[in-house]
Amino acid sequence: MTQPPLCRIENLSVTYAGATQPALDNVSLTLARRRRLAIIGESGSGKSTLARRLAGLLPANATSSGTVLWNADPKLETDAAFPRAGRDIGYVFQDPGASLNPVLTLGEQVAEGAVRHLGLSWKEALAHACNLMEQVQLPHPSALLKAYPHQLSGGQRQRVAIACAISARPNFLIADEATSALDTITQAAITRLLDRLVSENNMTLVFITHDIALASSLADDIAVLKSGKLVEAGKAADVLSNPAHAYTKRLIAAHLDLSTPRLIESVL
């Protein structure tokens, strides 16, 4: 029997106070379970707004209309079972330096989600945090429990941020431009890490990026946003090999080789 989708987005629009145009304009999209969806588009296309709406993290100056149906059940839009960021949805932000607290140890930050959402004691949660740091391939994880964010490189901080995001064992992970602040080699390593973690933990992944090459290396499905509108969506292989929209064609043409993330011309 076919499982219902994890989430069905119907006619979703989001407008920020003072803006002349909506950040999202009548977007409809389905998120399949245990699939990797890449949402791509230029800066200002609405990618992060869509991700934050899914996680319930829109700021107070945002007005949203339309429907987000979880498990194809309208009741879950307002019910206590509605997925929550940190518990059911792990969220990895673009800048780990901004998402990590500089005055708390790494162990405290990774353990917090397990204490709050899994009911573990601090001792149990710190052991859990040590295991997660090992999973995200940080060196000497037990020693890092007492370290602080400023003592790590950018790539290492992003690995800690990923460990924080999966601490409560969510079934849905959002990576919002999680590699864009990193160098090319570190980008590739973090992308491989996300791929492995999603597979091992049977998670659904939404990967937000402006880089279609990175999307092609990770995604099962691709959705393309432009100026707040969904212009194309489908299986990654179909979108990349036979794009239907002119904007998607320009994104693909802007790459020398989809196996590398280097742009050779502007698409803006």
One Martini backbone bead per residue (centre of mass of N, CA, C, O) as a GRO file, in nm:
protein
  268
    1MET     BB    1   0.095   0.037   0.024
    2THR     BB    2   0.074   0.363  -0.024
    3GLN     BB    3   0.210   0.628   0.105
    4PRO     BB    4   0.176   0.914   0.223
    5PRO     BB    5   0.277   1.204   0.227
    6LEU     BB    6   0.436   1.408   0.439
    7CYS     BB    7   0.373   1.667   0.241
    8ARG     BB    8   0.124   1.925   0.152
    9ILE     BB    9   0.134   2.197  -0.065
   10GLU     BB   10  -0.119   2.468  -0.083
   11ASN     BB   11  -0.125   2.775  -0.191
   12LEU     BB   12   0.142   2.923  -0.098
   13SER     BB   13   0.176   3.230   0.089
   14VAL     BB   14   0.424   3.501   0.147
   15THR     BB   15   0.436   3.805   0.348
   16TYR     BB   16   0.609   4.095   0.412
   17ALA     BB   17   0.632   4.364   0.579
   18GLY     BB   18   0.659   4.619   0.323
   19ALA     BB   19   0.624   4.452   0.084
   20THR     BB   20   0.547   4.442  -0.270
   21GLN     BB   21   0.614   4.132  -0.267
   22PRO     BB   22   0.592   3.811  -0.251
   23ALA     BB   23   0.791   3.548  -0.143
   24LEU     BB   24   0.531   3.375  -0.191
   25ASP     BB   25   0.335   3.238  -0.487
   26ASN     BB   26   0.131   2.991  -0.503
   27VAL     BB   27   0.248   2.721  -0.371
   28SER     BB   28   0.283   2.379  -0.495
   29LEU     BB   29   0.376   2.079  -0.300
   30THR     BB   30   0.541   1.757  -0.267
   31LEU     BB   31   0.648   1.546   0.009
   32ALA     BB   32   0.825   1.274   0.018
   33ARG     BB   33   0.916   1.002   0.166
   34ARG     BB   34   1.248   0.947   0.186
   35ARG     BB   35   1.341   1.207   0.037
   36ARG     BB   36   1.527   1.431  -0.186
   37LEU     BB   37   1.484   1.782  -0.179
   38ALA     BB   38   1.558   2.035  -0.409
   39ILE     BB   39   1.577   2.389  -0.361
   40ILE     BB   40   1.596   2.623  -0.623
   41GLY     BB   41   1.764   2.946  -0.654
   42GLU     BB   42   1.789   3.255  -0.622
   43SER     BB   43   1.815   3.524  -0.461
   44GLY     BB   44   1.479   3.582  -0.356
   45SER     BB   45   1.290   3.320  -0.440
   46GLY     BB   46   1.191   3.162  -0.145
   47LYS     BB   47   1.338   2.923  -0.009
   48SER     BB   48   1.362   3.000   0.298
   49THR     BB   49   1.065   3.061   0.342
   50LEU     BB   50   0.967   2.775   0.293
   51ALA     BB   51   1.133   2.637   0.513
   52ARG     BB   52   1.023   2.809   0.755
   53ARG     BB   53   0.729   2.730   0.720
   54LEU     BB   54   0.763   2.426   0.770
   55ALA     BB   55   0.909   2.486   1.067
   56GLY     BB   56   0.777   2.743   1.209
   57LEU     BB   57   0.998   3.017   1.144
   58LEU     BB   58   0.850   3.261   1.104
   59PRO     BB   59   0.827   3.574   1.132
   60ALA     BB   60   0.616   3.822   1.259
   61ASN     BB   61   0.618   3.983   0.960
   62ALA     BB   62   0.459   3.731   0.856
   63THR     BB   63   0.226   3.629   0.599
   64SER     BB   64   0.005   3.344   0.572
   65SER     BB   65  -0.113   3.129   0.307
   66GLY     BB   66  -0.267   2.842   0.295
   67THR     BB   67  -0.146   2.491   0.286
   68VAL     BB   68  -0.023   2.246   0.533
   69LEU     BB   69  -0.006   1.895   0.493
   70TRP     BB   70   0.025   1.641   0.722
   71ASN     BB   71  -0.020   1.328   0.627
   72ALA     BB   72  -0.288   1.424   0.478
   73ASP     BB   73  -0.383   1.598   0.746
   74PRO     BB   74  -0.558   1.875   0.842
   75LYS     BB   75  -0.530   1.853   1.159
   76LEU     BB   76  -0.207   1.904   1.165
   77GLU     BB   77  -0.211   2.219   1.143
   78THR     BB   78  -0.337   2.241   1.468
   79ASP     BB   79  -0.228   2.014   1.606
   80ALA     BB   80  -0.012   1.872   1.839
   81ALA     BB   81   0.123   1.693   1.597
   82PHE     BB   82   0.266   1.913   1.486
   83PRO     BB   83   0.548   1.984   1.360
   84ARG     BB   84   0.866   2.051   1.519
   85ALA     BB   85   1.121   2.231   1.572
   86GLY     BB   86   1.367   1.993   1.703
   87ARG     BB   87   1.182   1.734   1.698
   88ASP     BB   88   1.078   1.668   1.384
   89ILE     BB   89   1.264   1.914   1.286
   90GLY     BB   90   1.557   1.964   1.127
   91TYR     BB   91   1.786   2.258   1.135
   92VAL     BB   92   2.013   2.395   0.889
   93PHE     BB   93   2.206   2.657   0.868
   94GLN     BB   94   2.423   2.854   0.700
   95ASP     BB   95   2.540   2.977   0.984
   96PRO     BB   96   2.703   2.836   1.248
   97GLY     BB   97   2.792   3.093   1.404
   98ALA     BB   98   2.482   3.183   1.451
   99SER     BB   99   2.353   2.900   1.566
  100LEU     BB  100   2.572   2.909   1.775
  101ASN     BB  101   2.663   2.929   2.107
  102PRO     BB  102   2.943   3.090   2.241
  103VAL     BB  103   2.880   3.013   2.574
  104LEU     BB  104   2.848   2.717   2.489
  105THR     BB  105   2.897   2.409   2.474
  106LEU     BB  106   2.877   2.160   2.252
  107GLY     BB  107   2.743   1.954   2.436
  108GLU     BB  108   2.505   2.128   2.527
  109GLN     BB  109   2.385   2.179   2.239
  110VAL     BB  110   2.343   1.880   2.150
  111ALA     BB  111   2.182   1.783   2.415
  112GLU     BB  112   1.923   1.959   2.438
  113GLY     BB  113   1.723   1.804   2.251
  114ALA     BB  114   1.725   1.538   2.421
  115VAL     BB  115   1.615   1.658   2.682
  116ARG     BB  116   1.353   1.794   2.567
  117HIS     BB  117   1.244   1.543   2.359
  118LEU     BB  118   1.358   1.253   2.503
  119GLY     BB  119   1.412   1.261   2.828
  120LEU     BB  120   1.698   1.300   2.903
  121SER     BB  121   1.956   1.312   3.074
  122TRP     BB  122   2.246   1.476   3.085
  123LYS     BB  123   2.423   1.228   3.080
  124GLU     BB  124   2.281   1.090   2.841
  125ALA     BB  125   2.300   1.333   2.641
  126LEU     BB  126   2.612   1.347   2.628
  127ALA     BB  127   2.645   1.065   2.511
  128HIS     BB  128   2.476   1.128   2.263
  129ALA     BB  129   2.653   1.363   2.161
  130CYS     BB  130   2.909   1.197   2.119
  131ASN     BB  131   2.785   1.010   1.905
  132LEU     BB  132   2.709   1.234   1.702
  133MET     BB  133   2.999   1.341   1.657
  134GLU     BB  134   3.087   1.078   1.532
  135GLN     BB  135   2.880   1.068   1.297
  136VAL     BB  136   2.998   1.362   1.187
  137GLN     BB  137   3.317   1.336   1.195
  138LEU     BB  138   3.455   1.418   1.461
  139PRO     BB  139   3.724   1.476   1.639
  140HIS     BB  140   3.733   1.391   1.949
  141PRO     BB  141   3.435   1.402   2.087
  142SER     BB  142   3.479   1.403   2.397
  143ALA     BB  143   3.650   1.669   2.397
  144LEU     BB  144   3.431   1.856   2.244
  145LEU     BB  145   3.217   1.889   2.469
  146LYS     BB  146   3.412   2.134   2.605
  147ALA     BB  147   3.391   2.305   2.371
  148TYR     BB  148   3.394   2.585   2.144
  149PRO     BB  149   3.313   2.726   1.851
  150HIS     BB  150   3.587   2.902   1.812
  151GLN     BB  151   3.768   2.619   1.802
  152LEU     BB  152   3.651   2.589   1.514
  153SER     BB  153   3.582   2.531   1.213
  154GLY     BB  154   3.344   2.578   0.980
  155GLY     BB  155   3.299   2.275   0.916
  156GLN     BB  156   3.278   2.181   1.213
  157ARG     BB  157   3.039   2.360   1.293
  158GLN     BB  158   2.843   2.230   1.090
  159ARG     BB  159   2.853   1.950   1.221
  160VAL     BB  160   2.734   2.042   1.488
  161ALA     BB  161   2.468   2.151   1.370
  162ILE     BB  162   2.377   1.873   1.272
  163ALA     BB  163   2.375   1.736   1.546
  164CYS     BB  164   2.159   1.921   1.663
  165ALA     BB  165   1.933   1.857   1.445
  166ILE     BB  166   1.946   1.523   1.529
  167SER     BB  167   1.909   1.482   1.842
  168ALA     BB  168   1.574   1.415   1.831
  169ARG     BB  169   1.513   1.230   1.589
  170PRO     BB  170   1.423   1.320   1.317
  171ASN     BB  171   1.231   1.280   0.995
  172PHE     BB  172   1.316   1.588   0.924
  173LEU     BB  173   1.540   1.767   0.703
  174ILE     BB  174   1.684   2.101   0.695
  175ALA     BB  175   1.900   2.256   0.444
  176ASP     BB  176   1.999   2.600   0.457
  177GLU     BB  177   2.259   2.667   0.293
  178ALA     BB  178   2.484   2.469   0.442
  179THR     BB  179   2.741   2.526   0.212
  180SER     BB  180   2.786   2.833   0.111
  181ALA     BB  181   3.021   2.915   0.344
  182LEU     BB  182   3.203   2.708   0.199
  183ASP     BB  183   3.427   2.535   0.069
  184THR     BB  184   3.439   2.306  -0.177
  185ILE     BB  185   3.544   2.064  -0.012
  186THR     BB  186   3.349   2.100   0.230
  187GLN     BB  187   3.090   2.081   0.075
  188ALA     BB  188   3.125   1.785  -0.014
  189ALA     BB  189   3.143   1.666   0.272
  190ILE     BB  190   2.864   1.764   0.375
  191THR     BB  191   2.696   1.630   0.156
  192ARG     BB  192   2.780   1.339   0.225
  193LEU     BB  193   2.679   1.347   0.514
  194LEU     BB  194   2.381   1.398   0.459
  195ASP     BB  195   2.336   1.150   0.287
  196ARG     BB  196   2.406   0.941   0.507
  197LEU     BB  197   2.212   1.029   0.737
  198VAL     BB  198   1.949   0.998   0.579
  199SER     BB  199   1.982   0.695   0.519
  200GLU     BB  200   2.033   0.582   0.813
  201ASN     BB  201   1.753   0.755   0.929
  202ASN     BB  202   1.508   0.782   0.734
  203MET     BB  203   1.497   1.065   0.596
  204THR     BB  204   1.380   1.369   0.511
  205LEU     BB  205   1.496   1.601   0.254
  206VAL     BB  206   1.572   1.954   0.252
  207PHE     BB  207   1.758   2.133  -0.004
  208ILE     BB  208   1.898   2.446   0.002
  209THR     BB  209   1.981   2.610  -0.319
  210HIS     BB  210   2.170   2.780  -0.589
  211ASP     BB  211   2.311   2.494  -0.665
  212ILE     BB  212   2.268   2.260  -0.910
  213ALA     BB  213   2.511   2.072  -0.862
  214LEU     BB  214   2.452   1.994  -0.572
  215ALA     BB  215   2.168   1.891  -0.625
  216SER     BB  216   2.253   1.659  -0.826
  217SER     BB  217   2.420   1.496  -0.592
  218LEU     BB  218   2.144   1.456  -0.386
  219ALA     BB  219   1.881   1.445  -0.546
  220ASP     BB  220   1.559   1.318  -0.636
  221ASP     BB  221   1.436   1.608  -0.623
  222ILE     BB  222   1.311   1.911  -0.796
  223ALA     BB  223   1.277   2.263  -0.715
  224VAL     BB  224   1.185   2.573  -0.881
  225LEU     BB  225   1.257   2.909  -0.798
  226LYS     BB  226   1.097   3.234  -0.897
  227SER     BB  227   0.990   3.501  -0.748
  228GLY     BB  228   0.804   3.291  -0.560
  229LYS     BB  229   0.782   3.078  -0.790
  230LEU     BB  230   0.685   2.777  -0.927
  231VAL     BB  231   0.837   2.649  -1.233
  232GLU     BB  232   0.957   2.359  -1.126
  233ALA     BB  233   0.893   1.992  -1.098
  234GLY     BB  234   1.080   1.686  -1.013
  235LYS     BB  235   1.276   1.467  -1.110
  236ALA     BB  236   1.602   1.512  -1.133
  237ALA     BB  237   1.660   1.369  -1.402
  238ASP     BB  238   1.441   1.523  -1.563
  239VAL     BB  239   1.519   1.819  -1.508
  240LEU     BB  240   1.822   1.794  -1.609
  241SER     BB  241   1.763   1.657  -1.902
  242ASN     BB  242   1.447   1.810  -1.930
  243PRO     BB  243   1.386   2.112  -1.920
  244ALA     BB  244   1.096   2.333  -1.928
  245HIS     BB  245   1.230   2.590  -1.821
  246ALA     BB  246   1.421   2.861  -1.890
  247TYR     BB  247   1.551   2.897  -1.610
  248THR     BB  248   1.659   2.610  -1.578
  249LYS     BB  249   1.836   2.618  -1.830
  250ARG     BB  250   2.021   2.846  -1.719
  251LEU     BB  251   2.127   2.701  -1.472
  252ILE     BB  252   2.259   2.467  -1.626
  253ALA     BB  253   2.434   2.642  -1.829
  254ALA     BB  254   2.609   2.777  -1.585
  255HIS     BB  255   2.751   2.495  -1.602
  256LEU     BB  256   3.014   2.312  -1.689
  257ASP     BB  257   2.960   2.088  -1.451
  258LEU     BB  258   2.756   1.888  -1.248
  259SER     BB  259   3.015   1.778  -1.073
  260THR     BB  260   3.039   2.088  -1.022
  261PRO     BB  261   3.002   2.412  -0.837
  262ARG     BB  262   3.101   2.595  -1.078
  263LEU     BB  263   3.053   2.892  -1.206
  264ILE     BB  264   3.062   3.055  -1.546
  265GLU     BB  265   2.788   3.220  -1.504
  266SER     BB  266   2.538   3.430  -1.488
  267VAL     BB  267   2.170   3.409  -1.396
  268LEU     BB  268   2.062   3.713  -1.315
   0.00000   0.00000   0.00000
